[in-house]
């Protein structure tokens, strides 16, 4: 069985929030995953260019698999290059036949308080908006009313604590961080419960409560922590570990929390 360690990038594996990061944590992550033959999967809202940017800037390794654009694209990194997973595209089209990015765009066009994101953040399975975070509840309710059930869609909201932007992704219900990672597990013959997924923010709620071995880094959004704990109270089968620091002298923030969680589940020894 392939050992899968999947992680979100921003403010999870990458130390790009307001907390102090441990020096040397990224080098330790690189060394441990390489030595122990772990399949590294990045599950991120970033597109390919932005993921490459993060790899260059922070020195994290190229992943074996990139589940990018909030789960709407899957690529493999082999022999120094990326290959696109065409099977994923076919899978999503079959699984969400009513999906229509343009239809969602037209349906939500009159909503006040949202602004379409730049073209590089959109694709055939991703219609995304910036949202006035202070009015998010009313705005999300409005968008939901307009699109609900018409497009095999799912709405995923998250908050960028650095820019202050609310972010709304409208995706096919079969192309999310969760379903993308499920697809990767199936391909590599790993049970979902044996794959570790690490996250920190709102758009990580699905994979953290979907049956993977979940890890919340110590700097995870308070709202996410509450939501995961509430889900665990309802469903005791959910596995989630809350990094607290102190392990190997690490703080539990960002990369350190990913390492701590991976050891907790035994994916790193």
C-alpha positions in Angstrom: 0.0 0.0 0.0 1.3 3.4 -0.9 1.7 5.8 2.0 -0.1 9.1 1.0 0.6 12.4 2.8 -1.7 15.0 1.3 -1.5 18.7 2.4 -3.0 22.0 1.6 -0.3 24.6 0.8 -1.1 28.2 2.0 -0.7 28.5 5.8 -0.5 24.7 6.1 2.7 23.4 4.5 3.8 27.0 3.6 4.6 29.3 6.5 2.9 32.3 5.0 0.6 33.5 7.8 1.2 35.7 10.8 2.6 33.0 13.1 6.3 32.4 13.6 7.5 29.4 11.6 10.1 26.9 12.9 13.4 27.3 11.1 14.4 24.1 9.3 10.9 22.6 9.3 10.6 22.5 5.5 14.0 20.9 5.1 12.9 18.3 7.7 9.7 17.6 5.8 11.6 17.2 2.5 14.1 14.8 4.1 11.5 12.6 6.0 9.1 12.2 3.0 11.9 11.4 0.6 13.7 8.9 2.9 10.5 7.1 3.9 9.1 6.8 0.4 5.9 8.7 1.1 3.7 9.8 -1.9 3.4 13.6 -1.4 0.2 15.2 -2.7 -0.6 18.9 -2.6 -4.3 19.7 -2.4 -4.5 23.4 -3.0 -6.5 26.3 -4.3 -3.5 27.4 -6.2 -3.2 26.9 -10.0 -0.1 25.4 -11.5 1.8 28.7 -11.9 1.1 29.6 -8.3 2.0 26.2 -7.0 5.3 26.3 -8.9 5.8 29.8 -7.4 5.4 28.4 -3.9 7.8 25.5 -4.6 10.5 28.0 -5.8 9.9 30.5 -3.0 9.7 28.2 0.0 11.8 25.3 -1.0 9.1 22.7 -0.6 9.5 19.7 -2.9 7.6 19.1 -6.1 4.8 16.8 -5.1 4.2 13.5 -6.7 0.6 14.6 -7.4 -0.8 18.1 -7.6 -4.6 18.4 -6.9 -4.8 22.0 -7.9 -7.4 24.8 -8.4 -9.4 23.6 -5.3 -9.6 20.0 -6.7 -10.6 20.8 -10.3 -7.3 19.8 -11.9 -4.9 16.8 -11.2 -1.4 16.6 -12.4 1.5 14.2 -11.8 5.2 15.3 -11.5 7.5 12.7 -13.1 11.0 13.0 -14.6 11.2 16.7 -14.0 7.9 17.5 -15.8 4.1 17.7 -15.2 1.5 15.6 -17.0 -2.2 16.4 -16.9 -4.6 13.7 -15.7 -7.1 13.5 -18.6 -9.0 10.7 -16.8 -10.0 13.1 -14.1 -11.6 15.5 -16.6 -13.7 12.6 -18.0 -14.6 11.4 -14.5 -15.9 14.8 -13.5 -18.0 15.3 -16.7 -19.6 11.9 -16.2 -20.2 12.3 -12.5 -21.6 15.9 -12.7 -23.4 16.0 -16.0 -25.4 19.2 -15.2 -22.3 21.2 -14.4 -22.1 24.5 -16.4 -19.6 27.2 -15.3 -21.2 29.7 -17.6 -24.7 28.9 -16.3 -23.5 29.6 -12.8 -21.9 32.9 -13.9 -25.2 34.0 -15.5 -27.3 32.9 -12.6 -25.2 34.9 -10.1 -24.5 37.9 -12.2 -26.9 40.2 -10.3 -25.6 39.4 -6.8 -24.2 42.4 -5.0 -21.0 42.0 -3.0 -19.2 39.4 -5.3 -16.7 40.0 -8.0 -15.5 37.4 -10.5 -11.9 36.4 -10.0 -9.2 36.8 -12.7 -9.2 34.4 -15.7 -6.2 32.5 -14.4 -8.2 31.5 -11.3 -11.1 30.1 -13.4 -11.3 27.0 -15.5 -14.0 24.7 -17.0 -14.8 23.3 -13.5 -14.1 26.4 -11.4 -16.2 29.6 -11.3 -14.8 31.7 -8.5 -15.5 35.0 -6.8 -14.1 37.5 -4.3 -16.8 38.1 -1.6 -17.3 41.0 0.8 -16.4 38.9 3.9 -18.5 41.0 6.3 -21.7 40.3 4.3 -20.8 36.7 3.5 -23.8 35.0 5.1 -26.4 37.1 3.1 -24.3 36.8 -0.1 -23.8 33.1 0.1 -27.5 32.5 0.8 -28.4 34.6 -2.3 -26.0 32.7 -4.6 -27.2 29.4 -3.1 -30.8 30.3 -3.9 -30.0 31.1 -7.5 -27.9 28.0 -8.3 -29.0 25.3 -5.9 -29.4 21.9 -7.5 -29.4 23.2 -11.1 -25.7 22.5 -12.0 -24.6 19.5 -9.9 -22.6 22.2 -8.0 -21.1 22.7 -4.6 -20.2 26.1 -3.1 -17.0 26.3 -1.1 -16.2 29.4 1.0 -12.9 30.3 2.5 -11.3 33.4 4.0 -7.8 34.7 3.1 -6.5 36.0 6.4 -3.7 37.8 4.6 -5.6 39.7 1.9 -8.9 39.9 3.9 -10.8 38.6 0.9 -13.7 36.2 1.2 -13.3 33.5 -1.6 -16.2 31.6 -3.1 -15.5 28.7 -5.4 -18.4 27.2 -7.3 -17.4 23.7 -8.4 -18.9 20.5 -9.7 -19.9 18.3 -6.7 -17.5 15.7 -8.1 -14.4 18.0 -8.3 -13.5 19.2 -4.9 -10.4 18.8 -2.7 -12.1 15.8 -1.2 -13.1 14.0 -4.4 -9.7 14.8 -6.0 -7.9 13.1 -3.2 -10.3 10.2 -3.2 -9.5 9.7 -6.9 -5.7 9.7 -6.1 -6.2 7.2 -3.3 -8.1 4.9 -5.6 -5.4 5.1 -8.3 -2.6 4.2 -5.9 -4.7 1.5 -4.0 -4.6 3.2 -0.7 -7.7 3.1 1.6 -9.1 6.6 2.3 -8.7 6.0 6.0 -5.0 5.4 5.6 -4.3 8.6 3.7 -3.4 11.6 5.8 -4.8 15.1 4.8 -3.6 18.3 6.5 -5.4 21.6 6.3 -6.0 25.0 7.9 -9.0 26.8 6.5 -12.6 26.7 5.4 -12.1 25.0 2.0 -10.4 22.1 3.9 -13.6 21.1 5.8 -14.7 18.5 3.3 -11.5 16.4 3.2 -11.0 16.8 6.9 -14.4 15.2 7.6 -14.6 12.7 4.7 -12.9 9.7 6.2 -9.2 10.6 5.6 -6.9 10.8 8.6 -7.2 14.5 9.2 -4.7 16.9 10.6 -5.4 20.5 11.5 -2.2 22.5 11.9 -1.9 24.6 15.1 -2.6 27.8 13.3 -5.9 26.5 11.7 -8.8 29.0 11.5 -10.8 28.9 14.7 -14.0 28.5 12.6 -12.6 25.4 11.0 -11.5 23.9 14.3 -15.1 24.4 15.6 -16.7 23.0 12.5 -14.5 19.9 12.6 -15.1 19.3 16.3 -18.9 19.7 15.7 -18.7 17.1 12.8 -16.7 14.7 15.1 -19.4 15.0 17.8 -22.0 14.0 15.3 -19.9 11.3 13.7 -17.4 9.6 16.0 -15.9 7.8 13.0 -14.2 11.0 11.8 -10.5 11.0 12.5 -8.9 14.4 13.1 -5.8 15.4 14.9 -5.2 18.9 16.2 -1.5 19.8 16.2 -0.4 21.3 19.5 3.3 21.7 19.2 6.0 20.3 21.4 6.7 17.3 19.1 10.5 17.0 18.3 10.8 20.6 19.7 8.5 21.9 16.9 5.8 24.6 17.3 3.0 22.8 15.5 2.4 25.8 13.1 2.4 25.2 9.4 5.0 22.5 8.2 5.7 21.6 11.8 2.0 20.7 12.3 2.0 18.6 9.1 5.1 16.6 10.4 3.5 16.2 13.9 0.2 14.9 12.3 2.0 12.6 10.0 3.9 11.0 12.9 0.7 10.8 14.9 -0.9 8.6 12.2 2.4 6.6 11.7 2.8 7.7 8.0 6.2 8.9 9.1 8.2 6.8 11.5 
